[in-house]
Every structure is written in structure tokens, then in C-alpha cells.
């Protein structure tokens, strides 16, 4: 049974989901770096917020499976990750080699860098601000990149859903009575201990990108089914 369990982990958590990582990179390094950074930010802020405020404001147990995790860490990570997601794309889009697709860059590089067409999601647009923001800031319209709004959606997923990839990995480790998958990184375990949340984030980013940003382009064999389900 132990061998069967590790076989399923290899197939579903690595082979299947890494297909999305390859597709994301081909769509532009932006779509690989942003979600990876969101998970790192969420993980770091959860640790920092938990250490600073853990069980000082909310005494209820967050998750019995991981007793060291706290509500303060979870909520603090959510807040900081959303803020980071809104700001970080502004820095990334300044490097054209990050936002250009693999197909555009692979033709006569580096000359292709100057000819690479910029995706509309990376071009600033004017949006009408919600009433409470307009009253707070004093103006009715705000100029932002469309990708900043998409990044906030990814941040919400990275904060609310992606951590459960880590909780699932914790359940596997406790089932086999081990603290970490390996000891390659002192104090953090092995590579698998750092990647448990990244895999599910990569898959969500791929599906979200091809469903809501570049509609009509299939990112995986299951994409037609996903599009059909959304239309229903």
C-alpha cells in the first residue's frame, strides 16, 4: 500500500499538474512567476502573522491536522497576499521578456523582444472606482493594469484554497509518522515540502488563464469539459 500511495502522489501531484506549469511558462514567464510568488508570500506571511499574533486574538483551533497553524496566521496571510498580488504585477510588466510568450521570444531572439506584441491585460486601463473608494481617494476613475485584477483573484485562491495542498501533504506525513518528506533543506524538509501548495496553484492558474483571460485556447485535455461546464 505504501508503494501505491507514492505512485498516486507521483502521478497526480507531479506528472499531471506539471503539464500546467509548462503551459503557463509558454504563455509567458509572468504566469509562472506570479502564482509561485503568491504561494511563497502566503506561506511566509502565514508564518510571520502566526508567530506575531497566533492565538492572541482568536483562541479557537484552526485545524486539528496542523495544530501549529492559527487563524491569525491564516487571515494575516490572506490580507498581505492580496496586497502583494495587486502591487507585484506592476514590477513584473516592466520586463518585456517576462510578459512575452515563448512563441514570440523564440523567433530571432533577442531581436524578437522589441517586436513582441503586448497582451492587452498588461496595458493600463481606466476603471470606474467603487463609490466607497471614490469617496476615500477623491476621484471617480482609477488607472490600473487588468492583470492586477486577475492577480487578486489568484491571490484569493492562493490564500483560501492552495494551503489545503499543504494540509493534504501533512495528512500523508502523519499517516506514515514522518515530520518531513526529506531533509534536503534544513528546517524545511525536502523539495516536496516546499512544493505541496505550488502544484495546485499551477493547475488553477492554467485553467483560469485559458478560461477567463485567453478564452478558446485549450491548455489541457480536460479544457473542453471545463468550458462546457461554465457555459451550463
Number of C-alpha atoms within 10 A of each C-alpha: 6 7 8 9 10 11 12 12 14 12 12 12 20 16 13 14 19 18 15 23 20 14 21 25 19 18 23 20 18 22 22 22 15 19 22 19 18 27 25 18 22 28 22 16 21 27 20 16 19 22 15 12 15 20 17 11 9 12 11 9 13 17 12 8 12 14 9 14 19 25 22 24 25 22 18 20 26 23 16 19 29 22 14 18 25 19 14 15 22 16 8 17 18 11 11 18 20 19 23 24 22 17 12 18 21 12 12 9 11 11 11 16 16 11 12 17 13 13 12 12 16 18 12 15 13 12 13 12 15 12 11 10 14 14 11 9 12 9 12 15 15 16 11 16 21 18 21 19 15 18 26 19 17 23 30 17 21 31 26 14 15 23 21 15 18 21 16 14 20 19 14 16 14 14 9 9 9 11 13 18 17 14 13 13 11 8 8 15 15 15 14 19 19 16 19 21 25 26 22 23 27 24 22 19 25 25 20 17 18 20 19 11 15 13 11 12 12 17 21 16 8 10 17 14 9 14 17 9 9 8 6 5
